[in-house]
């Protein structure tokens, strides 16, 4: 049987070309990269799976009874160490079918890389204890989140990708958050006042809805009153359309003289992307501490990286959450740390994170257990959307 047939039997039509050659190695008798002994060793040495160890074993045993799924996982496990992080996260996975085999298949692909991931953190300067703690936190934590989201232990594609980032040490834990080495997108410029430290976030080459958010986002397709924004630089000044404290953009061109303002972040600059694990405790103090530690962490363990800013993009940053939660809520305190900007999005993040449902749920059946759930459900039933916002914070703001 050809590898393409094995992949197709699992609903996978396209996959990286290199996997065909790896399949030939597996057919020729290459030793499996994951087995029961590997699972047991990680459990005995570091309790990598925590309370989910029996579920991991059950998933492995079930996978062994499904020849094509097992072969696909072994090929993917052998292919992953031969490529970089971007190619590794592009490995396609079969859709879960509710069986332990496919729930745990993504974890089996990654498990042979766990030791290498720990070594990579140590190479960066972590102590062995710190490196192991980082790896244990992501394996245990992401299996637990999968349980909360899907009701079963395992990994979906999102959390397969998260663990992959840890395996390549391009993401690190910090004060409960996850910090991902990243770069500023092509739409963003950030200016800093040379004396006061004031910050201005300006978007480039974007169509803006009259509401101040991005035209084309969910619920924002009416072009009446829309306008186009660009960022420009001359010998003497920068010009653009800054966001306000709510993260919205007005149709008002602003001039920033170069003798007063400097360019702090431009497209392609290194930055750190801050991510919030499910259930993370939030406050202004915790967030500022985490940001401060993340800059120090990068300086110590990634000295050549020199991030210009920390950025977060999330449904949590939408300022409209003050309506159901109140201005003094923990979520609003978290958002207050950042200089906000609108993002172009489909308005579906809350279904996963707040309702623990699919991204296309039956709106009428969404739970109403919390004030936030009731407010969001009413908004969607009325034809509205809850859109993500992003935000920047610069190093001088937390020194």
NUMI-776071 format. One record per residue (C-alpha): x, y, z; residue in one letter. Coordinates in Angstrom, 2 decimals. Each point is the difference from the previous one (the first is absolute). Layout:
<nodes>
<u->X; v->Y; w->Z; rest->a>
...
</nodes>
This chain:
<nodes>
<u->0.00; v->0.00; w->0.00; rest->x>
<u->1.27; v->3.47; w->-0.85; rest->x>
<u->0.27; v->2.64; w->2.68; rest->x>
<u->-2.49; v->2.18; w->-1.89; rest->x>
<u->-2.57; v->-2.79; w->0.40; rest->x>
<u->0.69; v->-0.27; w->3.72; rest->x>
<u->-0.42; v->3.76; w->0.40; rest->x>
<u->-3.17; v->0.03; w->-2.12; rest->x>
<u->-1.53; v->-2.75; w->2.13; rest->x>
<u->0.31; v->2.45; w->2.92; rest->x>
<u->-1.57; v->2.87; w->-1.93; rest->x>
<u->3.36; v->1.65; w->-0.80; rest->x>
<u->0.31; v->0.99; w->-3.65; rest->x>
<u->3.23; v->2.03; w->0.09; rest->x>
<u->3.11; v->-0.31; w->2.12; rest->x>
<u->3.69; v->1.04; w->-0.18; rest->x>
<u->1.93; v->-1.75; w->-2.78; rest->x>
<u->2.69; v->-1.17; w->2.40; rest->x>
<u->-2.41; v->-2.33; w->1.74; rest->x>
<u->0.01; v->-2.39; w->-2.98; rest->x>
<u->3.73; v->-0.64; w->0.40; rest->x>
<u->-0.39; v->-0.49; w->3.75; rest->x>
<u->-2.76; v->-2.52; w->-0.66; rest->x>
<u->2.41; v->-2.04; w->-2.09; rest->x>
<u->2.38; v->-0.08; w->3.00; rest->x>
<u->-2.82; v->-1.23; w->2.23; rest->x>
<u->-0.98; v->-2.67; w->-2.55; rest->x>
<u->3.64; v->-1.11; w->-0.15; rest->x>
<u->-0.05; v->-0.76; w->3.71; rest->x>
<u->1.04; v->3.22; w->1.75; rest->x>
<u->-0.59; v->-0.35; w->3.72; rest->x>
<u->-3.14; v->1.70; w->1.36; rest->x>
<u->0.72; v->3.38; w->1.60; rest->x>
<u->-2.80; v->-0.31; w->2.53; rest->x>
<u->-1.06; v->-3.07; w->1.93; rest->x>
<u->-1.26; v->-1.01; w->3.42; rest->x>
<u->3.54; v->0.10; w->1.42; rest->x>
<u->0.40; v->3.65; w->-0.99; rest->x>
<u->-3.33; v->0.90; w->1.58; rest->x>
<u->0.93; v->-1.78; w->3.22; rest->x>
<u->3.44; v->1.61; w->0.14; rest->x>
<u->-1.40; v->3.52; w->-0.29; rest->x>
<u->-2.53; v->-0.84; w->2.69; rest->x>
<u->2.55; v->-1.52; w->2.37; rest->x>
<u->2.70; v->2.66; w->-0.50; rest->x>
<u->-2.10; v->3.18; w->0.05; rest->x>
<u->-3.71; v->-0.92; w->0.13; rest->x>
<u->-0.36; v->1.76; w->-3.33; rest->x>
<u->-3.70; v->-0.78; w->-0.32; rest->x>
<u->-1.02; v->0.44; w->3.64; rest->x>
<u->-3.41; v->-1.49; w->0.73; rest->x>
<u->-0.50; v->-0.78; w->-3.69; rest->x>
<u->2.64; v->-2.75; w->-0.17; rest->x>
<u->-2.64; v->-2.79; w->-0.14; rest->x>
<u->-1.78; v->1.86; w->-2.80; rest->x>
<u->3.24; v->0.33; w->-1.97; rest->x>
<u->0.60; v->-3.74; w->0.37; rest->x>
<u->-3.57; v->-0.73; w->-1.06; rest->x>
<u->0.40; v->2.23; w->-3.05; rest->x>
<u->3.25; v->-1.70; w->-0.99; rest->x>
<u->-1.49; v->-3.46; w->0.35; rest->x>
<u->-3.03; v->0.99; w->-2.07; rest->x>
<u->2.27; v->1.57; w->-2.64; rest->x>
<u->1.92; v->-3.28; w->-0.31; rest->x>
<u->-3.22; v->-1.71; w->-1.12; rest->x>
<u->-0.52; v->2.46; w->-2.88; rest->x>
<u->2.70; v->-0.77; w->-2.52; rest->x>
<u->-0.27; v->3.02; w->-2.24; rest->x>
<u->-0.28; v->2.50; w->2.85; rest->x>
<u->2.96; v->-1.62; w->1.76; rest->x>
<u->2.14; v->0.08; w->-3.15; rest->x>
<u->-0.91; v->3.61; w->-0.66; rest->x>
<u->0.98; v->1.00; w->3.54; rest->x>
<u->3.33; v->-1.84; w->-0.20; rest->x>
<u->0.82; v->1.67; w->-3.32; rest->x>
<u->-0.93; v->3.44; w->1.33; rest->x>
<u->2.06; v->-0.62; w->3.17; rest->x>
<u->3.03; v->-0.91; w->-2.11; rest->x>
<u->-0.54; v->2.94; w->-2.37; rest->x>
<u->-0.37; v->2.70; w->2.68; rest->x>
<u->3.63; v->0.07; w->1.24; rest->x>
<u->1.25; v->0.44; w->-3.58; rest->x>
<u->-1.71; v->3.36; w->-0.52; rest->x>
<u->-0.28; v->3.36; w->1.70; rest->x>
<u->-2.77; v->1.27; w->2.22; rest->x>
<u->-2.14; v->1.50; w->-2.79; rest->x>
<u->0.01; v->-3.22; w->-2.00; rest->x>
<u->-0.67; v->-2.04; w->3.13; rest->x>
<u->-3.14; v->1.97; w->0.83; rest->x>
<u->-1.15; v->-0.53; w->-3.60; rest->x>
<u->-0.19; v->-3.78; w->0.46; rest->x>
<u->-3.67; v->-0.85; w->-0.71; rest->x>
<u->-1.95; v->-2.03; w->2.53; rest->x>
<u->-3.07; v->-2.19; w->-0.47; rest->x>
<u->-3.22; v->1.38; w->1.41; rest->x>
<u->-0.78; v->-1.50; w->3.43; rest->x>
<u->-2.78; v->-2.56; w->-0.06; rest->x>
<u->-0.54; v->-0.34; w->3.73; rest->x>
<u->2.30; v->-3.00; w->0.37; rest->x>
<u->3.05; v->-0.06; w->2.29; rest->x>
<u->2.15; v->-0.87; w->-3.02; rest->x>
<u->-0.59; v->3.22; w->-1.93; rest->x>
<u->-0.27; v->2.14; w->3.13; rest->x>
<u->3.54; v->-1.04; w->0.99; rest->x>
<u->1.53; v->-0.32; w->-3.48; rest->x>
<u->1.30; v->3.62; w->0.03; rest->x>
<u->1.69; v->-0.58; w->3.36; rest->x>
<u->1.67; v->-3.18; w->-1.26; rest->x>
<u->1.49; v->1.94; w->-2.92; rest->x>
<u->1.54; v->2.53; w->2.38; rest->x>
<u->1.05; v->-2.27; w->2.84; rest->x>
<u->3.35; v->-1.11; w->-1.55; rest->x>
<u->0.97; v->3.71; w->-0.19; rest->x>
<u->-0.53; v->0.70; w->3.72; rest->x>
<u->3.59; v->-0.81; w->1.00; rest->x>
<u->1.33; v->2.11; w->-2.84; rest->x>
<u->-2.23; v->2.88; w->1.08; rest->x>
<u->1.37; v->-0.17; w->3.53; rest->x>
<u->3.56; v->0.01; w->-1.38; rest->x>
<u->-0.80; v->3.05; w->-2.12; rest->x>
<u->-1.19; v->1.95; w->3.05; rest->x>
<u->3.17; v->-1.05; w->1.84; rest->x>
<u->2.09; v->1.15; w->-2.95; rest->x>
<u->-1.68; v->3.37; w->0.33; rest->x>
<u->1.24; v->0.24; w->3.58; rest->x>
<u->-2.83; v->-1.51; w->2.02; rest->x>
<u->0.87; v->-2.31; w->2.83; rest->x>
<u->-1.04; v->-3.63; w->-0.55; rest->x>
<u->-2.69; v->0.49; w->2.65; rest->x>
<u->-1.38; v->3.09; w->-1.75; rest->x>
<u->0.04; v->-1.74; w->-3.37; rest->x>
<u->-1.86; v->-3.04; w->1.30; rest->x>
<u->-2.53; v->2.20; w->1.79; rest->x>
<u->-0.72; v->1.86; w->-3.25; rest->x>
<u->-0.55; v->-3.23; w->-1.93; rest->x>
<u->-2.15; v->-1.59; w->2.69; rest->x>
<u->-2.14; v->3.13; w->0.27; rest->x>
<u->-0.91; v->0.01; w->-3.68; rest->x>
<u->-0.70; v->-3.74; w->-0.36; rest->x>
<u->-2.14; v->-0.18; w->3.13; rest->x>
<u->-1.60; v->3.37; w->-0.55; rest->x>
<u->-1.01; v->-0.53; w->-3.61; rest->x>
<u->-1.44; v->-3.46; w->0.61; rest->x>
<u->-2.05; v->1.56; w->2.81; rest->x>
<u->-1.24; v->2.80; w->-2.28; rest->x>
<u->-1.00; v->-2.59; w->-2.59; rest->x>
<u->-2.11; v->-1.65; w->2.70; rest->x>
<u->-1.68; v->3.32; w->0.82; rest->x>
<u->-0.65; v->0.76; w->-3.67; rest->x>
<u->-0.91; v->-3.39; w->-1.39; rest->x>
<u->-0.80; v->-2.11; w->3.05; rest->x>
<u->2.80; v->-2.49; w->-0.75; rest->x>
<u->3.75; v->-0.26; w->0.70; rest->x>
<u->2.14; v->0.52; w->-3.07; rest->x>
<u->1.22; v->2.83; w->-2.22; rest->x>
<u->-1.81; v->1.83; w->-2.76; rest->x>
<u->1.90; v->1.78; w->-2.77; rest->x>
<u->0.22; v->3.26; w->1.94; rest->x>
<u->1.69; v->-1.61; w->2.97; rest->x>
<u->2.16; v->-2.22; w->-2.19; rest->x>
<u->1.38; v->3.25; w->-1.40; rest->x>
<u->0.49; v->1.49; w->3.46; rest->x>
<u->2.07; v->-2.97; w->1.16; rest->x>
<u->1.99; v->0.12; w->-3.25; rest->x>
<u->1.04; v->3.57; w->0.81; rest->x>
<u->1.28; v->-1.20; w->3.38; rest->x>
<u->1.87; v->-2.88; w->-1.62; rest->x>
<u->1.95; v->2.54; w->-2.04; rest->x>
<u->0.37; v->2.38; w->2.98; rest->x>
<u->-1.51; v->2.94; w->-1.88; rest->x>
<u->-2.59; v->0.44; w->2.72; rest->x>
<u->0.62; v->0.13; w->3.73; rest->x>
<u->-2.13; v->0.14; w->3.15; rest->x>
<u->0.16; v->3.18; w->2.06; rest->x>
<u->-2.06; v->0.80; w->3.10; rest->x>
<u->-2.75; v->-2.34; w->-1.20; rest->x>
<u->-0.17; v->1.49; w->-3.50; rest->x>
<u->1.54; v->-1.39; w->-3.17; rest->x>
<u->2.41; v->2.24; w->-1.88; rest->x>
<u->0.62; v->-0.74; w->-3.67; rest->x>
<u->2.93; v->1.42; w->-1.97; rest->x>
<u->-1.63; v->1.78; w->-2.91; rest->x>
<u->0.27; v->2.94; w->-2.40; rest->x>
<u->-2.16; v->3.08; w->-0.54; rest->x>
<u->-2.48; v->-0.34; w->-2.84; rest->x>
<u->0.03; v->2.15; w->-3.10; rest->x>
<u->-2.91; v->2.16; w->1.15; rest->x>
<u->1.52; v->1.43; w->3.18; rest->x>
<u->2.20; v->2.93; w->0.99; rest->x>
<u->0.54; v->1.21; w->3.55; rest->x>
<u->1.44; v->3.41; w->0.87; rest->x>
<u->1.48; v->1.16; w->3.31; rest->x>
<u->0.31; v->3.59; w->1.20; rest->x>
<u->3.66; v->0.71; w->0.77; rest->x>
<u->-0.64; v->1.90; w->3.24; rest->x>
<u->-3.31; v->-1.14; w->1.47; rest->x>
<u->0.09; v->-3.62; w->-1.19; rest->x>
<u->-3.52; v->0.36; w->-1.39; rest->x>
<u->-0.87; v->-2.78; w->-2.47; rest->x>
<u->-1.99; v->0.19; w->-3.22; rest->x>
<u->-1.15; v->-3.07; w->-1.95; rest->x>
<u->-0.66; v->0.58; w->-3.69; rest->x>
<u->-1.33; v->-2.45; w->-2.56; rest->x>
<u->1.16; v->-0.03; w->-3.60; rest->x>
<u->-1.78; v->-0.86; w->-3.25; rest->x>
<u->-3.29; v->-0.88; w->1.64; rest->x>
<u->-3.60; v->0.85; w->-0.85; rest->x>
<u->-1.78; v->1.26; w->3.09; rest->x>
<u->-3.71; v->-0.30; w->0.67; rest->x>
<u->-1.76; v->3.11; w->1.23; rest->x>
<u->-0.14; v->-1.62; w->3.45; rest->x>
<u->3.82; v->0.22; w->0.20; rest->x>
<u->0.55; v->-3.74; w->-0.42; rest->x>
<u->1.29; v->-1.89; w->-3.06; rest->x>
<u->-2.32; v->-0.03; w->-3.00; rest->x>
<u->-0.77; v->-3.57; w->-1.02; rest->x>
<u->-0.01; v->-1.39; w->3.53; rest->x>
<u->-3.05; v->-1.94; w->1.08; rest->x>
<u->-3.00; v->2.34; w->-0.02; rest->x>
<u->1.99; v->2.91; w->-1.48; rest->x>
<u->-0.51; v->-0.32; w->-3.76; rest->x>
<u->-1.96; v->3.19; w->-0.70; rest->x>
<u->2.43; v->2.33; w->-1.78; rest->x>
<u->-1.94; v->3.22; w->0.61; rest->x>
<u->2.20; v->2.42; w->1.94; rest->x>
<u->3.05; v->-2.25; w->-0.23; rest->x>
<u->3.50; v->1.35; w->-0.64; rest->x>
<u->3.50; v->-1.25; w->-0.82; rest->x>
<u->2.96; v->0.53; w->2.35; rest->x>
<u->3.70; v->0.00; w->-0.79; rest->x>
<u->3.16; v->0.70; w->1.95; rest->x>
<u->2.56; v->2.26; w->-1.68; rest->x>
<u->3.46; v->1.25; w->0.84; rest->x>
<u->1.84; v->3.04; w->-1.33; rest->x>
<u->3.31; v->1.58; w->1.00; rest->x>
<u->-1.73; v->2.06; w->2.67; rest->x>
<u->-3.08; v->-1.87; w->1.19; rest->x>
<u->-2.16; v->-3.08; w->0.23; rest->x>
<u->-3.69; v->0.18; w->-0.91; rest->x>
<u->-2.85; v->-2.37; w->0.57; rest->x>
<u->-3.26; v->-0.80; w->1.74; rest->x>
<u->0.50; v->-0.95; w->3.66; rest->x>
<u->-2.25; v->-2.19; w->2.08; rest->x>
<u->-1.76; v->1.51; w->3.02; rest->x>
<u->-0.22; v->-1.43; w->3.52; rest->x>
<u->-2.79; v->-2.31; w->-1.14; rest->x>
<u->2.14; v->-1.32; w->-2.84; rest->x>
<u->-2.10; v->1.71; w->-2.65; rest->x>
<u->1.18; v->2.10; w->-2.97; rest->x>
<u->-1.46; v->3.36; w->-1.00; rest->x>
<u->0.25; v->1.57; w->-3.46; rest->x>
<u->2.48; v->2.59; w->1.20; rest->x>
<u->3.53; v->0.18; w->-1.43; rest->x>
<u->2.56; v->0.73; w->2.72; rest->x>
<u->3.52; v->1.39; w->-0.39; rest->x>
<u->2.91; v->-1.14; w->2.20; rest->x>
<u->3.18; v->2.16; w->-0.34; rest->x>
<u->3.17; v->-2.08; w->0.04; rest->x>
<u->1.69; v->2.36; w->2.44; rest->x>
<u->-2.66; v->-1.06; w->2.54; rest->x>
<u->-0.92; v->-3.56; w->-1.00; rest->x>
<u->1.95; v->-3.13; w->-0.85; rest->x>
<u->-0.98; v->-3.22; w->-1.74; rest->x>
<u->-0.22; v->-2.72; w->2.64; rest->x>
<u->-1.48; v->-2.90; w->-2.00; rest->x>
<u->-0.26; v->-0.55; w->-3.74; rest->x>
<u->-1.08; v->-3.00; w->-2.10; rest->x>
<u->2.39; v->-2.92; w->0.33; rest->x>
<u->1.47; v->1.11; w->3.33; rest->x>
<u->0.47; v->-2.69; w->2.62; rest->x>
<u->-2.61; v->-0.04; w->2.73; rest->x>
<u->-1.54; v->-2.40; w->2.50; rest->x>
<u->-3.57; v->-1.21; w->-0.43; rest->x>
<u->-1.74; v->-0.48; w->3.36; rest->x>
<u->-2.55; v->-2.80; w->0.26; rest->x>
<u->-2.40; v->-0.78; w->2.83; rest->x>
<u->-0.43; v->-3.65; w->1.03; rest->x>
<u->-3.55; v->-0.96; w->0.90; rest->x>
<u->-0.87; v->0.88; w->3.58; rest->x>
<u->2.85; v->2.50; w->0.35; rest->x>
<u->-0.44; v->2.41; w->2.93; rest->x>
<u->0.06; v->3.56; w->-1.27; rest->x>
<u->0.74; v->3.37; w->1.55; rest->x>
<u->1.87; v->3.13; w->-0.95; rest->x>
<u->2.80; v->-0.79; w->2.47; rest->x>
<u->0.42; v->-3.62; w->-1.13; rest->x>
<u->0.04; v->1.06; w->-3.64; rest->x>
<u->2.57; v->2.76; w->0.49; rest->x>
<u->2.21; v->-2.37; w->1.98; rest->x>
<u->-0.27; v->-2.63; w->-2.75; rest->x>
<u->0.86; v->2.52; w->-2.71; rest->x>
<u->2.96; v->1.27; w->2.00; rest->x>
<u->1.26; v->-3.53; w->0.58; rest->x>
<u->-0.51; v->-0.94; w->-3.65; rest->x>
<u->2.30; v->2.81; w->-1.17; rest->x>
<u->2.61; v->-1.09; w->2.57; rest->x>
<u->-0.49; v->-3.62; w->-0.98; rest->x>
<u->0.60; v->0.77; w->-3.67; rest->x>
<u->3.14; v->1.97; w->0.85; rest->x>
<u->1.37; v->-2.91; w->2.05; rest->x>
<u->-0.99; v->-3.03; w->-2.09; rest->x>
<u->-0.41; v->1.49; w->-3.49; rest->x>
<u->2.67; v->2.74; w->0.01; rest->x>
<u->0.07; v->0.40; w->-3.78; rest->x>
<u->-3.74; v->0.47; w->-0.25; rest->x>
<u->-0.43; v->3.46; w->1.61; rest->x>
<u->-3.81; v->0.34; w->-0.16; rest->x>
<u->-1.27; v->3.52; w->-0.62; rest->x>
<u->-3.40; v->-0.59; w->1.59; rest->x>
<u->-2.41; v->-2.52; w->1.45; rest->x>
<u->-3.25; v->-0.49; w->-1.88; rest->x>
<u->-3.22; v->-1.79; w->0.87; rest->x>
<u->-2.99; v->-0.72; w->-2.20; rest->x>
<u->-3.16; v->-1.33; w->1.62; rest->x>
<u->-3.74; v->0.23; w->0.43; rest->x>
<u->0.82; v->1.05; w->3.57; rest->x>
<u->1.40; v->3.33; w->-1.23; rest->x>
<u->-3.29; v->1.19; w->-1.51; rest->x>
<u->-0.90; v->3.12; w->2.05; rest->x>
<u->-3.71; v->-0.76; w->-0.30; rest->x>
<u->0.49; v->-2.63; w->2.71; rest->x>
<u->-0.25; v->2.83; w->2.52; rest->x>
<u->-3.76; v->-0.15; w->-0.54; rest->x>
<u->-0.63; v->-3.48; w->1.46; rest->x>
<u->3.09; v->-0.22; w->2.22; rest->x>
<u->0.48; v->3.55; w->1.31; rest->x>
<u->2.93; v->2.36; w->-0.34; rest->x>
<u->1.67; v->-1.41; w->3.13; rest->x>
<u->-0.11; v->-3.66; w->-1.02; rest->x>
<u->3.18; v->-2.05; w->-0.29; rest->x>
<u->-0.41; v->-0.31; w->-3.76; rest->x>
<u->-0.26; v->3.76; w->-0.45; rest->x>
<u->3.00; v->0.46; w->2.31; rest->x>
<u->1.97; v->-2.36; w->-2.25; rest->x>
<u->-1.03; v->1.91; w->-3.11; rest->x>
<u->0.96; v->3.33; w->1.55; rest->x>
<u->3.69; v->-0.93; w->-0.19; rest->x>
<u->-0.04; v->0.08; w->-3.82; rest->x>
<u->-0.29; v->2.64; w->-2.69; rest->x>
<u->-2.92; v->-1.45; w->-1.92; rest->x>
<u->-0.72; v->-0.30; w->-3.70; rest->x>
<u->-2.78; v->-1.69; w->-2.03; rest->x>
<u->0.62; v->-3.23; w->-1.88; rest->x>
<u->-1.70; v->-1.60; w->-2.97; rest->x>
<u->-1.73; v->-3.12; w->1.24; rest->x>
<u->-2.95; v->-2.31; w->-0.47; rest->x>
<u->-1.38; v->0.59; w->3.49; rest->x>
<u->-0.02; v->-3.66; w->1.02; rest->x>
<u->2.68; v->-0.26; w->2.70; rest->x>
<u->-2.47; v->0.29; w->2.86; rest->x>
<u->-1.79; v->-3.17; w->-1.02; rest->x>
<u->3.06; v->-2.09; w->0.87; rest->x>
<u->1.27; v->2.00; w->2.94; rest->x>
<u->-3.21; v->1.09; w->1.74; rest->x>
<u->-2.55; v->-2.61; w->-1.01; rest->x>
<u->2.39; v->-2.94; w->-0.66; rest->x>
<u->-1.92; v->-0.74; w->-3.18; rest->x>
<u->0.84; v->-0.32; w->-3.67; rest->x>
<u->0.62; v->3.19; w->-1.96; rest->x>
<u->-3.36; v->-0.40; w->-1.76; rest->x>
<u->-2.40; v->-0.88; w->2.80; rest->x>
<u->-3.77; v->-0.02; w->0.15; rest->x>
<u->-0.32; v->3.40; w->1.67; rest->x>
<u->-3.28; v->-0.86; w->1.71; rest->x>
<u->1.61; v->-2.88; w->1.91; rest->x>
<u->3.01; v->1.94; w->1.34; rest->x>
<u->0.17; v->-0.09; w->3.82; rest->x>
<u->-0.95; v->3.00; w->2.12; rest->x>
<u->1.79; v->-0.93; w->3.22; rest->x>
<u->1.92; v->3.26; w->0.44; rest->x>
<u->-0.68; v->3.69; w->-0.53; rest->x>
<u->2.55; v->0.01; w->-2.82; rest->x>
<u->-1.62; v->-2.97; w->-1.74; rest->x>
<u->-3.44; v->1.60; w->0.23; rest->x>
<u->1.29; v->3.31; w->-1.37; rest->x>
<u->1.87; v->-1.61; w->-2.91; rest->x>
<u->-2.85; v->-2.35; w->-0.87; rest->x>
<u->-2.45; v->2.91; w->-0.12; rest->x>
<u->2.40; v->1.94; w->-2.23; rest->x>
<u->0.31; v->-2.86; w->-2.52; rest->x>
<u->-3.71; v->-0.79; w->0.02; rest->x>
<u->-0.61; v->3.66; w->-0.85; rest->x>
<u->2.33; v->-0.30; w->-2.99; rest->x>
<u->3.08; v->1.52; w->1.63; rest->x>
<u->3.56; v->-1.24; w->0.38; rest->x>
<u->2.76; v->0.16; w->2.58; rest->x>
<u->3.25; v->0.82; w->-1.76; rest->x>
<u->3.59; v->-0.42; w->1.11; rest->x>
<u->2.25; v->2.95; w->0.75; rest->x>
<u->3.78; v->0.15; w->0.24; rest->x>
<u->2.34; v->2.02; w->2.15; rest->x>
<u->3.66; v->1.02; w->0.34; rest->x>
<u->2.14; v->0.84; w->3.01; rest->x>
<u->3.57; v->1.29; w->-0.22; rest->x>
<u->2.94; v->-0.80; w->2.32; rest->x>
<u->0.26; v->3.49; w->1.52; rest->x>
<u->-3.57; v->-0.23; w->1.27; rest->x>
<u->0.79; v->-2.77; w->2.48; rest->x>
<u->3.58; v->0.91; w->1.03; rest->x>
</nodes>
